[in-house]
Amino acid sequence: MNSQMDLRPIIEAAFLPMKCACVIAPDGSMTIQIFNPTTGAEELTVASIDTTALVTIRDIVALVLEVKRDVMLRRPASYLHSKGRQV
């Protein structure tokens, strides 16, 4: 299992170049906030993540991919096209 001190920087780095704030509460639950890289506006907050379920690097990668997917689903199509991405 990853220590909670190690988990925060791993999660935050996984979202670069987006800004990500990861907070781990004393009870072990985690909140991830994702901010728009251009405007700085908050795009998504995921709260009450059970950190005890993040045992392996695969668990962490699965969480990161799920949150990234949720961010992409919330972005308007015009934003995605302006960045040269396909919807």
HELIX and SHEET records of a PDB file:
HELIX    1   1 GLN A    4  ALA A   14  1                                  11    
HELIX    2   2 THR A   51  ALA A   53  5                                   3    
HELIX    3   3 ILE A   57  ARG A   74  1                                  18    
HELIX    4   4 ALA A   77  SER A   82  1                                   6    
SHEET    1   A 3 LYS A  19  ILE A  24  0                                        
SHEET    2   A 3 SER A  29  PHE A  35 -1                                        
SHEET    3   A 3 GLU A  42  ASP A  50 -1                                        
END                                                                             
